[in-house]
């Protein structure tokens, strides 16, 4: 197997793993799993040694399209999702405090401006 064949096989294996993960996730990932599996199978057909064999007439050229098995998601949840940790103050409290501090600061600056008029 040449370096080109190895690179194609490695990329195809990554696509296959990605399609299996997408199928396991469910939702939109399930819809994307079939095209990814088909892409992985197509990528395997693009190995340089197979292209050369087809050009020489040694490999089969006519295959039925869509003959790729689709990964099926196993039943039940696969990943236990933890709840995000709640930390920090409520954002509404922070915005309210910033508003109050801004108003107080504006009043103080305006009041001090009257103490030393420029006229």
C-alpha positions as CSV (number, residue, x, y, z in Angstrom):
1,X,0.0,0.0,0.0
2,X,1.4,3.4,-1.0
3,X,1.5,6.5,1.1
4,X,-1.3,7.9,-1.0
5,X,-3.5,4.9,-0.3
6,X,-2.7,5.1,3.4
7,X,-3.7,8.8,3.5
8,X,-7.0,8.1,1.6
9,X,-7.7,5.1,3.9
10,X,-7.0,7.3,7.0
11,X,-9.3,10.0,5.8
12,X,-12.0,7.5,4.9
13,X,-11.8,5.9,8.4
14,X,-12.2,9.4,10.0
15,X,-15.3,10.1,7.8
16,X,-16.7,6.7,8.8
17,X,-16.1,7.4,12.5
18,X,-17.7,10.8,12.1
19,X,-20.8,9.3,10.5
20,X,-21.1,6.8,13.3
21,X,-20.9,9.5,15.9
22,X,-23.4,11.6,14.0
23,X,-25.8,8.6,13.8
24,X,-25.4,8.0,17.6
25,X,-26.2,11.6,18.4
26,X,-29.6,11.6,16.7
27,X,-31.5,14.6,15.4
28,X,-29.8,16.4,12.5
29,X,-26.7,14.2,13.0
30,X,-28.8,11.2,12.0
31,X,-29.7,12.9,8.7
32,X,-26.1,13.7,8.0
33,X,-24.8,10.2,8.8
34,X,-25.8,8.6,5.5
35,X,-24.1,11.2,3.3
36,X,-21.0,10.9,5.4
37,X,-21.0,7.1,5.1
38,X,-21.4,7.4,1.4
39,X,-18.6,9.9,1.2
40,X,-16.3,7.6,3.1
41,X,-17.1,4.7,0.7
42,X,-16.5,7.0,-2.3
43,X,-13.2,8.2,-0.8
44,X,-12.0,4.6,-0.6
45,X,-12.6,4.3,-4.3
46,X,-10.3,7.2,-5.0
47,X,-7.1,5.4,-3.9
48,X,-4.3,6.1,-6.4
49,X,-3.6,2.3,-6.8
50,X,-7.3,1.6,-7.5
51,X,-7.5,4.5,-10.0
52,X,-4.4,3.1,-11.8
53,X,-5.9,-0.4,-11.8
54,X,-9.1,0.8,-13.3
55,X,-7.2,2.8,-15.9
56,X,-5.3,-0.4,-16.9
57,X,-8.6,-2.3,-17.0
58,X,-7.8,-4.6,-14.0
59,X,-10.4,-3.4,-11.6
60,X,-14.2,-3.4,-11.9
61,X,-15.6,0.0,-13.1
62,X,-19.4,-0.5,-13.0
63,X,-20.8,-0.6,-9.5
64,X,-24.3,0.1,-8.3
65,X,-24.6,3.5,-6.7
66,X,-25.8,3.8,-3.2
67,X,-24.6,0.4,-2.1
68,X,-23.2,1.7,1.1
69,X,-24.4,0.5,4.5
70,X,-25.7,3.2,6.7
71,X,-24.7,3.2,10.3
72,X,-27.6,2.8,12.7
73,X,-27.7,4.5,16.0
74,X,-27.8,2.1,19.0
75,X,-30.9,2.4,21.1
76,X,-31.0,4.5,24.2
77,X,-28.8,7.4,25.3
78,X,-25.1,7.0,24.7
79,X,-23.8,10.1,26.6
80,X,-24.8,11.2,30.0
81,X,-25.0,15.0,29.8
82,X,-24.2,16.9,32.9
83,X,-26.1,20.0,33.8
84,X,-24.1,23.2,33.3
85,X,-22.7,24.5,36.5
86,X,-24.4,27.7,37.5
87,X,-22.0,30.2,38.8
88,X,-21.9,33.9,39.2
89,X,-24.6,36.4,39.8
90,X,-27.8,36.8,37.9
91,X,-27.2,38.8,34.7
92,X,-30.2,41.0,35.4
93,X,-28.8,42.0,38.8
94,X,-25.5,42.9,37.2
95,X,-27.2,45.0,34.5
96,X,-29.4,46.7,37.1
97,X,-26.5,47.5,39.3
98,X,-24.5,48.9,36.4
99,X,-27.5,51.1,35.5
100,X,-27.8,52.4,39.1
101,X,-24.1,53.1,39.4
102,X,-24.1,54.9,36.0
103,X,-27.1,57.1,37.0
104,X,-25.5,58.0,40.4
105,X,-22.1,58.8,38.8
106,X,-23.8,61.0,36.2
107,X,-25.7,62.9,39.0
108,X,-22.5,63.4,41.0
109,X,-20.6,64.7,38.0
110,X,-23.4,67.0,37.1
111,X,-23.6,68.3,40.7
112,X,-19.8,68.9,40.9
113,X,-20.0,70.8,37.6
114,X,-22.2,73.4,39.1
115,X,-19.7,74.0,42.0
116,X,-17.1,75.5,39.7
117,X,-18.8,77.3,36.8
118,X,-16.5,78.4,33.9
119,X,-18.4,81.7,33.3
